[in-house]
Amino acid sequence: MPKQSTIPTFADAFAYSLDAWQRSILFLDVMRQRGEQYEEHKTQTAPHVLNYEAELAVDGRKLGRPVNYALVRIIPPEAIRVDPLKRPFVVVDPRAGHGPGIGGFKADSEIGVAMKAGHPCYFIGFLPDPVPGQTIEDIARAEAVFLETVIARHPNADGKPCVIGNCQAGWAVMILASLRPELFGPIIIAGTPLSYWAGVKGQYPMRYSGGLLGGSWLTALTSDLGAGIFDGAWLVQNFENQNPANTLWTKQYNLYSNIDTEAERYLGFERWWGGHVTLNAEEMQFIVDELFVGNKLAAGEIRTADSTAIDLRNIHSPIVVFCSKGDNITPPQQALDWILDLYDSVDEIRAHGQTIVYAVHEKVGHLGIFVSASVARKEHDEFASNIDLIDVLPPGLYEAVLEPASEVVEGRDLIAGEWVMRCEARTLDDIRALGGNDLEDERRFAAAAKLSEINLAFYRTYLQPAVRAMVTPAIAEAMRRAHPLRLQYELFGPSNPFMTWIREAAEQTRENRKPTGAENPFLALQENMSRQLVDGLEGWRRTVERLSEETFRTVYGAPALQTALGIDNKSDRPRRPAKSHLHQELVETRIASLKAEIGQGGLREAVARALLFVGKARGGADERGFEAIRRLRRAHPTASQLTLPEFKALLRKQYFMLLIDEEAALAAIPKLLPEDLDERRSAFDALSEILQASGAVTGAAAERMGRVETLFGLDSEAVPFVARKTARERKTS
């Protein structure tokens, strides 16, 4: 028989009514606490949400070109011991409307996992208000001083600092790394947009905003209404607008419906989300004109005050790009397509000596990249634990693939965490497969950028003088305080006399709390109404996004408008960074030098060359193999004399020799080996141990290993390597 529906009773209605009333009181009390927290946060000189104690290392306000940034050293908790010989980590937080600290928001954070891996940690944060006159370039120069300070504090560290740039801090880190590459170890950019026009049709509508608003003139107007100060609350508002269902309903409803368990998490996040900061007009205008609308970074069109071109190809350090398909703020295309803008092939990446590793999460949202504990324990934990592996990877393009350690059979003792990381070789086609713009889309965005320049010039000529004359600092401050995002905190704060009764009422409610049972039919009705409201808001969002995209594509795709704006409809691509003839000459000189050095070296060079030759057949590297190298270095004093930078230089040199002339490089191996057969055998056994740490050497790699055995003069032994592998494979099958 079909199950009959439950008919609500008077007892159900009474229990639900009491529960709903109590939840309402407790909800208002959380709003009161949020308002008080907001007011208290505003009174602090250097507000942040770091979960760790810190000591000031450098105050940016005291530099020659003062800025509102500072470098602090993170003091490790008593339970954590850091190794002063390990490379330091420096976490840089985004100044995108919120205050600093999200990179160390909780124990499972970027800072937390780096310290757990034994690395000293530093943090670059900022004050709520900018120093008058500071520019983006001033901040970059200050961050260079910060990194110089970190390097000076750790002269014996096994490598330059690993720098993590979150969101907008990522592009700032990349700009500095292109200007001062010698200051950086590996660079991790998380949720960072670098190719600002990129995306997929039907998704990621935020990239159309600049064009639909007529360009950056509105940024200039907003700054003028702020008396030369841009209110970061408007940037936060942009984030809020991307998900109206969450902004207008889900976030508050989730607190209300789970009021007994959700308050602490909610207040912790709101402490950061409501910590709005400001920027100088010049800073925000640079960000919008040069990056968001202009998309000039990957094109190499940004220059410093002394006319130095910012070219991301100048970066020498490995670059780790972490992004997510669930991120509608910085989708994978905006995080990765700068590689397609800069390079025509992986060989060109190698020619510039760059190592790029990317990881694409399947579903986490933009904030989850920095905030999610599960992401910190997985991706960031693996990046921190294996940063030295990433640092010594040969130049090229790789994808970081994470596999549960529980599913690994071989080399389990070489895995420290819950995941094992492999860096697998990729091509530019793998990035193209994620989707992106076609040439027509590029021309549309180029037209929007050109129109932005025209509208901005019009505003500055005819309207800006009048706006600036009317707005005083007092008026600007009043408008900032009246911003809707600030009002929602202040309305429930201590300045509202109607909130005075809430604290006592909430205490009484907690003492007499009587939540209704999960089976109450009115709770099911409540959940159903919530779902319908969310579905309605989601439908509205999709409609607005579709209309925005169609409007942008129609307006800026019009041939007449593109022609009027001077967009070349016949070019293969609107813009590409120029090729450097000097770089090509340097590459050719370096190739000639490496060819001359192929026969130079000893056992160390021979083993490194053989390792890379066999490893090329596998198409990547595994953390187990690198851990085996670490253990061999510790076990053999002569090997441990080679520092990590020296080891990296050795591998890169041998790798380039194999790329230039593989046969000549292999033929020279016997000349590099000692005459003592036992030394050769010991070196070959060590090589085998490293290669087999991440699994059996099979297929093409086994054939290459057999060739190496011949080059080492060991193939005449009783059981050659290939024969041993074949026997093992037969036994396994």
C-alpha angles and dihedrals in degrees: 000000000000115000113257118233117252112255112217115242131207088255090056091050093048094046092048093046092052092046092048092049092049092047090051092054092047090046091054089048091055088050088051091051090047090053092049090046090051093051092046091048090053093055094057118100093218107019117188140150099228113147091210138069114253140187125213114253103170129007109211091205089070097055124105089259100033121217134175092248129105140187117226132182115231111230108222117234115251092257093057125075118195124202111232089206093061118090113267122244120224117197117200117195124212121256094211101135098299130087124255131274107069091118089062098030095129142000091271095059139109091273092043096053092044092055090044087057088055100256124138109240136215131182131210111207138156144224122251095253127048125236107257110264098012116144136196089258091053089054091050091052090049092051088052088057089049092054091046087054093051092049091049090051092054106040093154097046116129095244143351119292120290105230122205117199116191120207108312091007086065096067090045090053091048092051091052092045090055090052099039106022093161091071097063140083116182116339121217115195113188121194090345122158113218102151100049101184096049125110146106126280110259093023141075100027094178089087090066094058097090093052095044090053092050095254134285099331088096089057089055091048092050090050092049090051085054092053093249095325125105113214111229089208087081090060090051088049089057089056091048092051092059092070111029092169091060095038098047100034126351099062094052095037092053088055093046095047093046098033094142094059109019104060099088095049091045094051092046092055094041090055088067098032092055096045095102119186134189136232134205114259090243092054095051093043090054091050094051099038099041100032121015099037102014097043089201101145100081090038090060092236099127117097132187124236090272091051096255109155116233105228117175089204087074091071110110099183126088111267119215114196116196117187141146139225087222093059111102092177098055107012120190092264093059090045096048113022092083084078089060090046093054105036138045095197144358087258088063090051088053092047088060090048092240126151114199122184121182134187124192118200115209102225119352115123128236097271091041089067088069103020107037113104091206091055091048092050092048118027101020091041091054093045091051095044094047102035091118090054090053090047094057098042112123114253115280144082120299140171119220108228118191122205127184109259089223089068094052116099105180125055096013091150089061093060117088102182141037093275137048119216126215124185106212122194115250138182132221088261089067089060092044088053089067088068132246147163126321123215092271091056091050090053091050092055091044088055091050090051092050093048089049090058091051095047092047091052090049092050094047092049102044111017111024097072091055094046093049091049092054100045118077125186089255092054091046092052091049091053091049091053090049093056109127093235091056094043092057088063097041095048090065095035133101092278090069108085092197089069095061094092095051099079095056093040090052092051091053091046092054090051091052099032113155111174114193121243122269090243093063106123092216089063089055089050090050092051092047092052090049092052091050091051091049091048090052093050091045090052090051090050093051092048093050092046093050091048091048093052094046091048093050094047093047097046100041094035092061108118092215093056093045091050092048090051093049098249111159107231093189100056119107090227129003095230139004127171112256121259113242115233089194090056091050090052090049090050091051091048090049091049091053090049093050092049089055091051098048092102095045126097139044143249093318093056092044094053092046091049092048092047092054093044093056093038092056089067089059093052098224148013135274128213090231091062091050091049088053088054090051091053093047090051090052092047096049115053093201091056093047090058087076109088121219094255089050091048090050092050090049093052094046093050093050091044092054090049089056090048093050098046116352097180094050091047091051094044089056095056097088089055090055095052125090118251092237107102093206091057090051092048092048091050092048091049090052089050090051091049092054095047095045093048090086096042142301117322103239142157118004091357091057090050090051090048089054090052091051089051088055091049089052089054093241102111091095091067120112096266116024119212096253091050091049091051092047091051091049092049091051090049092049093049 
